[in-house]
Each structure stands twice: as C-alpha cells, then as structure tokens.
Amino acid sequence: MTNQPRQVGGGRKSIGEIAPKLAELTDDVLFEDVWNRDGLAARDRSLVTVAALISGGDATQRKFHIGRALENGVTETEIIEAITHLAFYAGWPKAMTAVVVARDVVAAS
C-alpha cells in the first residue's frame, strides 16, 4: 500500500486556534499515524469512515470525508451504493441525509 497518497490532516488549519490539542491529535495521531498505517488502503479507510459517519449521523464530518473518499479513489457509485446499503442498517433518515451531502460534494468537485 505504498502507492497510496499520504493522508494529511487539517486540524491545525481548521480548529488550531480554538482547540490546539484536538487539532494536534487530529493531525499527528489520527491522520499521520492511523490513516497511514499498513493494512488498509486509504480508499478502504475512507469507505469505512464514511460508513461510520453515516451510521453515527455526523453530517458535518461526512461532507469532508466523502470528499476525501473521492480523492482516495472511492467512486461516486460506490459511495451511493454504500449509502443505499446503510439505509437498512443505520436508518433511512441517515441515508437520506447522506445522499444529499454526497450529491452536494460530488457537484462541488
């Protein structure tokens, strides 16, 4: 999995002034360490992350991570299929919200 793009967080840039420790953990632990570990490709980590965010109802983080998933090689079709599948496991309203977020992210990219 050395061919995959190195995953870099944006915690310091986005929240560093208000929550410096959370920004540091986001950048140095979550992205620098966890996201770049061997064992799962970045595209697979992205798909898992998007599924977790849909299941948890985290619409704000979902927007960022759907964009990251597209950058990591997850296709629009795969994202929509994952959302459709999750409608039955995570809940219909969460899937409906997710598909609107995905539509907006795809349109903006």
N, C-alpha and C positions, 0 to 999 in steps of 0.2 A: 504494500500500500504506500510505497514511497513515491508513486507517481501522482498522488493526490495533492491538491493545493493545500498549503499550510493554513490552518484555521487561526484567525486572529480576532480577538475580541475588541469591542469598542467601549468597554466600561468606563475607562478614564475619560474618554472623549465625551460620552453621553451623560454620565452621572458623577464624574470625578469631583466636581466642585461641591456637590451636596452630600455625597456618600463615598468618600475616598476609599474606605476599607472594602465596601461592597464592590466598587469599581476594580480595585486591586485583585480581589478574589475572582471576579469575573474574568479579567484579562489573564492573570497568572496561573490560576488553578483550573477554572472551567475550560477556557479556550486553549491556553498554552499547553496544559497537561492533558486534561481529559479528552478534548476534541482531537488532539494529535496523537493519541495512543494507537499502537498497532492493534489489530484485532477486528476492527470495523472500519470500513471505508467512510470517508466524510459523507458521501451520499447516503449511506445507510444510517449513519448517526443523525443526519438531517431528517430522514423519513421517520425514525424513531422519535426524535424530538418533536416534530410536527404532530405526530400521533398523540404524544403525551400532552402537548399543549391543547390540542382539540379536546381530549378527554377531560382535562382539567378546566376547560373553559377560559383559558388565558388568551383572550383575543388580541391584546396589545403585543405580547411577545410573539404570538403566532404570525403577525404581519412580518416581523423581522425574519423569523425562521423559515417562512415559506420562501421569502426572497433568497435566503441563504441556501435553502434546499435546491432552488433552481440553479444557483451558481455552482452548487456541488454536483449537478448532473441529474437530479431528480426531475423527471419530465412533468409537464402540466397534467398530462393524462394520469400519471402515477399519483400525483397529489390529489386529483379529483377522485380517482378510484379509492385511495386511502380514506378520504372523507366520506365517500359513499359507504364503504365498509364499516367505518366507525359510527355511522348513524345508528347502527343496530347494537353497538356495544357501548358507546359513550353517550348516546342520546340524540334524538332528532334535532332539537333546538341547537345543540352544539355544532352539529354537522351543517345545519343551515347557516349559522353564523360563519363557520369556517369557509364554506363555499363562497360566500360574499367577500370575505377577506382575500381568499385565493384569487377570485376574479379581479379584484382591485390591484393586487400585487402583480399579477400577470399583465394586466393592462398597462401598468406603470413601467414594466420592464421592457 
